[in-house]
């Protein structure tokens, strides 16, 4: 289960880097603030999950789904792969792999 938390920590860093890039390239303060805030929440929830707080992973899942929805809407409007399409793809990969790992862990735990 540590793999999920580490994946979400890396995901949070990517979201934060995206916010910094938005600030530097597009001078978008709103995107910067929102991405840093979201990345901070994901990072905090991941650290809590590493410290044996099992409920925190559901917060990561929720934020991941919300971010994937936002990236999908932005990708649909702009029809450009960078940055919305790439972040959508990363969000979906992290979500699917973490849900798969979580499911496999719970299956082993039952038996």
N, C-alpha and C positions, 0 to 999 in steps of 0.2 A: 504494500500500500504506500510505501515511501515513494515509489515511482510516480504515483499520481501527484503527490504534493510537490515533488521536484519538477514535474512537467508543468504544473500550474505556476511555480515560481519563475520558471523560464518564460512561460506565457506572459506573466505579469511584466517581466523585464522587456519583452518585445512590445507590449502595449505601451509601456512608458517610453521606450525609444521612438515609437511611432508618434507619440505626443510631442517629443522633443523635435523630431523631424518636421512635424506640422508647424511648430512654432518657428523654426529656423527657415524653412522653405516658403511656407504660405503665410507666415506671420499670423497664424490662427491661435489666438490666446485661449479661446473657448475650447478648441480641440485639445490643447495642451493641458488645461485644467481638468477637463473631463477624463482624459486618458491617465493622467497622474493619479487622480482620485480613484478611478476604477482599478488601476494597477495596484495601488496601495491596499485597497480592500481585498483583492485577490491574493496579494502577497501575505497580508495579515491572516486571512482564512487558511492559506496553505501552511503557514507556520503553526497556527493553532492545530491543524490536522496532524502535523508532525509531532506535536505535543499531546497526542492522544485525545483530541476533541473530535469525535466522529461526526458530529452534526455539521462541522464547518465545511466539509467537502460538498455538502448540498448547496451551500452558499456559493462555492466556486462554480458548481454546475449551473446555478441560476444566473450568475453574472456572465458566464461563458455563453449561455443561450441568448441572453439579452444583447451581448456584444455581437454575436453572430447575426442576430436579427438586424441590428443597426448596420453592420457591414454589408449585409445582403441588400438592404434598402439603398445604401450609398452606391453599391456596385450596380444595382439595377438602374439608378438614375444616371450615373456617369458612364456606365458601360466600359470602364477602364479597369484593367486588372490591378494596376498599382494605384493606390495602396489598398483600396477597399477589397478587391478580389483576393489579394494575397492574404490579408488579415482574416477574411472570411474562410479561406481554405485552412489557414493555421488554426482558427477557432474550431472548425469542424473536426480537424484531425485530433486536436487535443481532447475535445469532447468525446469523440468516438473511442479513442484509446483509453481514456480514463474510465468511461462507463463500462467498457469491456473488461478492464482490469478489476474494477469494483465488482462486477457481476461474477467474474471467475473467482475472486476472493471469497465472496459470499457463498458460492456453490461449494467450495472446499470446506468452508466453515460449518456448513450444515451437516456434512457427512462425517 
